[in-house]
Amino acid sequence: MKISTVLAVLTLLLVPVVASADEDGTRRTLAVTGQGAVQTTPDMAEIQIGVMTRAATAREALTENNDKATRMFAFLRESGIADRDMQSVNLSISPQYDHRRKPEPTRPELIGYVVNNNLRIVVRDLEGFGKVLDGVVSAGANTVHGIRFDSSKREELEREATANAVKDAVERARNIATAAGVSLGKPITIQESGGIRPPVVQMAARMESADVPIASGELAIGARVSIVFELD
């Protein structure tokens, strides 16, 4: 069968594959991308929380922010969150101006300062996740930027997902070769495209102290591989 016929069949199948021939026309190949996933129940979560304070001066805003952040850190340690699972990701001090229009053009008026202190934490006990959120809010945290659920067995599950991706690629290649009327040869190259990270679950940007219900659901850990086969 001619290469043009093989390519036409691949286009109709609408799968991520490529068939090609070497410059001398003696070697034909088929490139296929396979995907695999493993479903599991999350047992840990990563969340970014923060303390935002406003005051007339930068010193007042920073002092208030430091007090709340200190209480927040103390609560997290008392709750069993290890130091390795707490990481500061941003600390900023920003002036605030009044840009409202006035009868005469004037410079914006400085009305105060805003301090933001953001922290990324990992909670390895999902049963107590709601209580941790409630506790940090009570301690002074007032911003939450999102939750990413994950598994402590990620490496093991990623290996299983990669094996499933290879099986998927081989099955795709066999189906395409059969439909095109050619014989599938040995793999020439195998390349892993990387695992698929769990998405971030967005939450309200501002929170008040309250018992926070959390539904972790099911987690899909995925992988993708690209394999080039020789066509006999």
C-alpha positions as CSV (number, residue, x, y, z in Angstrom):
1,M,0.0,0.0,0.0
2,K,1.3,3.5,-0.8
3,I,2.2,6.0,1.9
4,S,-0.5,8.4,0.7
5,T,-3.1,5.7,1.3
6,V,-1.8,5.1,4.8
7,L,-1.9,8.8,5.6
8,A,-5.5,9.1,4.4
9,V,-6.6,6.3,6.7
10,L,-4.8,8.0,9.6
11,T,-6.6,11.3,9.0
12,L,-10.0,9.6,9.0
13,L,-9.3,7.9,12.3
14,L,-8.6,11.3,14.0
15,V,-6.0,10.1,16.4
16,P,-2.6,11.7,17.2
17,V,-0.5,9.7,14.8
18,V,2.1,10.3,12.0
19,A,3.3,8.0,9.3
20,S,6.5,8.8,7.4
21,A,9.2,7.4,5.2
22,D,13.0,7.9,5.2
23,E,14.5,9.9,2.4
24,D,15.5,6.7,0.6
25,G,12.0,5.5,0.7
26,T,12.9,2.1,2.3
27,R,11.7,2.8,5.9
28,R,8.2,3.6,6.9
29,T,7.3,4.6,10.5
30,L,4.1,5.2,12.5
31,A,4.1,7.7,15.4
32,V,1.4,7.3,18.0
33,T,0.5,9.1,21.2
34,G,-1.1,7.0,24.0
35,Q,-2.7,8.2,27.2
36,G,-3.3,6.3,30.4
37,A,-4.9,7.2,33.8
38,V,-5.4,5.7,37.2
39,Q,-8.3,6.6,39.5
40,T,-7.6,6.9,43.2
41,T,-9.0,8.6,46.3
42,P,-7.0,11.6,47.4
43,D,-5.4,11.4,50.8
44,M,-3.7,14.9,50.9
45,A,-4.2,18.4,49.6
46,E,-2.2,21.5,48.9
47,I,-3.8,24.9,49.5
48,Q,-2.6,28.5,49.4
49,I,-3.9,30.8,52.1
50,G,-3.0,34.3,53.1
51,V,-3.4,37.2,55.5
52,M,-4.4,40.6,54.0
53,T,-4.4,43.7,56.2
54,R,-5.1,47.4,55.6
55,A,-4.0,50.4,57.7
56,A,-3.2,54.1,57.3
57,T,0.6,53.4,57.5
58,A,2.7,50.6,56.2
59,R,4.1,49.9,59.7
60,E,0.6,49.5,61.1
61,A,-0.5,47.2,58.3
62,L,2.6,45.1,58.6
63,T,2.4,44.9,62.4
64,E,-1.2,43.7,62.2
65,N,-0.3,41.3,59.4
66,N,2.6,39.8,61.4
67,D,0.4,39.3,64.5
68,K,-2.2,37.4,62.5
69,A,0.4,35.4,60.5
70,T,2.2,34.4,63.7
71,R,-1.1,33.1,65.2
72,M,-1.8,31.2,61.9
73,F,1.7,29.5,62.0
74,A,1.2,28.6,65.6
75,F,-2.2,27.0,64.9
76,L,-0.8,25.0,61.9
77,R,2.1,23.6,64.0
78,E,-0.4,22.7,66.8
79,S,-2.5,20.9,64.2
80,G,0.4,18.7,63.2
81,I,1.4,20.5,60.0
82,A,5.2,20.0,59.6
83,D,7.5,22.8,58.8
84,R,8.4,21.1,55.5
85,D,4.7,21.4,54.5
86,M,4.6,25.2,55.0
87,Q,6.1,27.5,52.5
88,S,5.8,31.3,52.2
89,V,5.1,32.2,48.5
90,N,4.6,36.0,48.6
91,L,4.9,39.0,51.0
92,S,3.9,42.3,49.6
93,I,3.3,45.9,50.8
94,S,1.3,48.1,48.4
95,P,0.1,51.7,48.8
96,Q,-3.5,52.5,48.2
97,Y,-4.7,55.6,46.5
98,D,-8.0,57.4,46.1
99,H,-8.6,57.8,42.3
100,R,-12.0,59.3,42.5
101,R,-12.6,62.4,40.4
102,K,-12.6,65.7,42.1
103,P,-13.7,69.2,40.9
104,E,-10.1,70.1,40.1
105,P,-7.5,67.7,38.6
106,T,-5.2,66.6,41.5
107,R,-2.8,63.8,42.2
108,P,-4.4,60.6,43.6
109,E,-4.5,60.8,47.4
110,L,-2.6,58.2,49.4
111,I,-5.1,56.7,51.8
112,G,-3.2,53.7,53.3
113,Y,-1.3,50.5,52.7
114,V,-2.2,46.9,52.1
115,V,0.0,44.0,53.2
116,N,-0.4,40.5,51.8
117,N,1.4,37.4,53.2
118,N,0.6,34.2,51.3
119,L,1.5,30.7,52.4
120,R,1.3,27.3,50.7
121,I,0.5,24.4,53.0
122,V,0.2,20.7,52.5
123,V,-2.4,18.8,54.6
124,R,-1.7,15.1,54.7
125,D,-4.8,14.2,56.7
126,L,-7.9,15.0,54.7
127,E,-10.2,14.0,57.5
128,G,-9.1,17.1,59.4
129,F,-8.8,19.4,56.4
130,G,-12.0,21.3,57.2
131,K,-10.9,21.9,60.7
132,V,-7.5,23.2,59.5
133,L,-9.2,25.7,57.2
134,D,-11.6,26.8,60.0
135,G,-8.7,27.2,62.4
136,V,-6.4,29.3,60.1
137,V,-9.4,31.6,59.3
138,S,-10.0,32.0,63.0
139,A,-6.3,32.7,63.5
140,G,-6.4,35.5,60.9
141,A,-6.2,34.1,57.4
142,N,-8.7,35.8,55.1
143,T,-7.7,34.7,51.6
144,V,-7.8,31.3,50.0
145,H,-6.6,30.9,46.4
146,G,-7.4,27.2,45.6
147,I,-7.1,23.6,46.6
148,R,-5.2,20.9,44.7
149,F,-6.0,17.3,45.9
150,D,-3.3,14.7,45.5
151,S,-2.1,11.3,46.6
152,S,0.9,10.3,48.7
153,K,1.4,7.4,46.4
154,R,1.7,9.6,43.3
155,E,5.0,8.1,42.0
156,E,3.6,4.5,42.2
157,L,0.4,5.6,40.5
158,E,2.3,7.6,37.8
159,R,4.2,4.4,36.9
160,E,1.0,2.5,36.6
161,A,-0.6,5.3,34.5
162,T,2.5,5.3,32.2
163,A,2.2,1.6,31.7
164,N,-1.5,2.1,30.7
165,A,-0.4,4.9,28.3
166,V,2.1,2.5,26.6
167,K,-0.6,-0.2,26.3
168,D,-3.0,2.5,24.8
169,A,-0.3,3.6,22.3
170,V,0.4,0.0,21.2
171,E,-3.3,-0.7,20.8
172,R,-3.8,2.4,18.7
173,A,-0.8,1.5,16.5
174,R,-2.2,-2.0,15.9
175,N,-5.6,-0.8,15.0
176,I,-4.2,1.8,12.6
177,A,-1.8,-0.7,11.0
178,T,-4.6,-3.2,10.5
179,A,-7.0,-0.6,9.0
180,A,-4.2,0.6,6.7
181,G,-3.3,-3.0,5.6
182,V,0.3,-2.8,6.8
183,S,2.3,-4.8,9.4
184,L,3.4,-3.1,12.6
185,G,7.1,-3.5,13.5
186,K,9.1,-2.9,16.6
187,P,9.1,0.4,18.5
188,I,12.0,2.7,17.4
189,T,11.6,5.4,20.0
190,I,9.5,5.8,23.2
191,Q,9.1,9.2,24.8
192,E,7.2,10.0,27.9
193,S,5.5,13.4,27.7
194,G,5.0,13.9,31.5
195,G,2.3,13.2,34.0
196,I,-0.9,15.1,34.2
197,R,-1.2,17.2,37.3
198,P,-4.5,17.4,39.2
199,P,-6.4,20.7,38.6
200,V,-6.7,23.4,41.2
201,V,-10.2,23.7,42.7
202,Q,-11.0,27.4,43.0
203,M,-12.5,28.7,46.2
204,A,-13.8,32.1,47.3
205,A,-11.1,34.7,47.6
206,R,-12.3,35.9,50.9
207,M,-13.5,33.7,53.8
208,E,-15.0,34.2,57.3
209,S,-14.5,31.8,60.2
210,A,-16.9,28.9,59.7
211,D,-16.8,25.1,59.6
212,V,-15.7,24.4,56.0
213,P,-17.0,21.3,54.3
214,I,-14.7,19.8,51.8
215,A,-15.5,17.1,49.1
216,S,-12.3,15.6,47.7
217,G,-14.0,13.3,45.2
218,E,-11.9,11.0,43.0
219,L,-8.4,11.8,41.6
220,A,-7.3,10.9,38.1
221,I,-3.5,10.6,37.7
222,G,-2.6,10.5,34.1
223,A,0.4,10.0,31.8
224,R,1.1,10.4,28.1
225,V,3.7,8.6,25.9
226,S,4.7,8.9,22.3
227,I,6.0,5.8,20.4
228,V,7.4,5.6,16.9
229,F,6.9,2.2,15.3
230,E,8.6,0.8,12.3
231,L,6.2,-0.5,9.6
232,D,7.2,-3.8,8.0
